[in-house]
Amino acid sequence: MKVRPILKKLLRVVLTSLVYVLFFLLLNSLFLNLFDINHPAVSLFITLVIVLFYHEQITAVIRYVIDISLYRKFYAVNQALNDFNLELNTTLDLKLMIEKFSGFLRATFHEHEWAFYYRWGEDYELFASSVTDGDLPKLLKLPKRLSLDRIFKGEMDFYALHKITDKNVNLRQQLKEFRSFNFYYFLPLKSYKGYNGFLLFDRKFGYYLLFASLKKFLLRIFKKTADVFENDLLYSEVERKSLQNFLLVEIGKKISSSLDLNEVLETIVDSVNLLVQYDAGGIFLIDHAKPVLRKMVTRGYDNNLLDKLLIKIDQGIAGWVIKNKVPSIINDVSKAPEYFKVRETTCSQLTVPLMTGELVHGAMALESDKLNHFTPMDQELLMTFASQAVIAIENAQLFEASTQKKQLESELIVASKVQKALLPDRPPEFPGLKIGFMNIPSRIVGGDFYDIFKLGENKLAIAIGDVSGKGAPAAILMAMLYAGFRSLLKEFYPVVEVVARLNNLLFETTTDGYFCTFFFGIYHQANSEFIFTNAGHNPPLIIRKDGSVQQLTTGGVVLGFLKDREYRQESIYLASGDYLILFTDGVTEVKNSEGKEFGDEGLIRFIKENRDKKPQLLRTLLFEEIKKFSSEEELADDATFAIIYVE
């Protein structure tokens, strides 16, 4: 039992009773002596009536006087919580909301030692504290097995820090840096999506927890704050995605209208800063003659210093990224021996490779003067912009090559390399499926698009498309289709949402008269489900084991022709022995000497006659069949097909 609150309640009752007795005696005495009331009973009656009439006001005054002296801290914190409650939901800016919460903690608990950590990226970052000692850890990394969601499975509450560490030896090692401070209470901040931060308080904070109503109020406000953080984060993500898509459209327009590499790269670097704040950043390309990294476009660096430095491609974080062909987030560069020190104030760095297929052109890097500044979401976004930079680089290289050789021939040769690098050169290994595909451009470059790749461990993404036109314009449009498709797919929209957004992206970035057909589906290994949508493309065929044939037509209109179109998706199931055949019109519209088309019938007949052969062999035989059927030496249109067999 908590003695202190009971004693205070008893004291308030005693003092209230005493004040009532004194007030009653004073009034009775006044009536007897000043008003000359001779009969004591009359004076007593009048006094009793007055006291009963004003007893609520008298009680309120008495309690206020007592409470303001005995419960000053209680009411101060209670009022501060009420005021801060009004501040919640006044902004959708996450960082501003965090600043407001930090200010509330400073103003309300200035007599205590406290610290506020919020999950930023993969780590918990110190955002505010009453501790002036610089030894308080700025970042706290908790492995997944020690995540707050796994440790605290109940409702939010104030836990004794030493009890938490005593129960979990591994967590004790993670929180050992807090032992040298006067922290006693640990409060995990739980939102509707899980824990997103925590608070630390000293032992004196326990005074507020003696009052059940105040403790409940504290937990309610802190819970509401965690929910507001989550809502603001969601809003920030939505707002940033919207701005990202707009910027990608603008960059796409710039890429399609300009072959000035620096101009496009300048646009990309400045656009990134609207979404990810950085203190220095730039795009660096490999000079294979040295080999070193050459700055192309930079912000926030000392360019004179960069011009003097020869950064080898195996040096620094950029060198590591180029070598390993994967992006990198360094939360604290002082703990990263591979960091090549170019700026004294840099604390964290985000670097992504600039790649076409397996060919690395360079790296794009952002640096911040804050620890733990960059998040996985920032990394994903920068990869999307890097893909646009690669297109700009390839376009510029194509233009440069075309001025040195015959313009048309050189353009086609370089574009062919770009196209081959963008499109997969071999099918992925996927359990339960055998895959074979082939792409035959009618010229050196083509306008057919195809992509087959794994999404995680048990999903396979399959896409095929055909852009309008031929040659270099079709190849550039196909590259834009590829970049837009890959960037949207990283956001894990449903199949139909990817196609709808891709349609708007192409509508904004292409001129009138250009469009493309497109088919996209995702195969789920767990239940053999295939979810697809068809945007005006030649309907893929499913040839069942029993010989029946199904065409996949569900979807909508071609991409890039009309804005804000709605698309439908359909779900089907593939069984063992089924074939899924995807193709462009260059396969079925091949004509023989009599003017007859190969058609869907020819394709179906060929698969049925050769269904005992593996897809890798079938693709070669199908190409030979098409060439044999055609009356021309070369195909009149690009021909692309994929054969997928369910084992």
Disulfide bonds with the S-S distance in Angstrom:
none
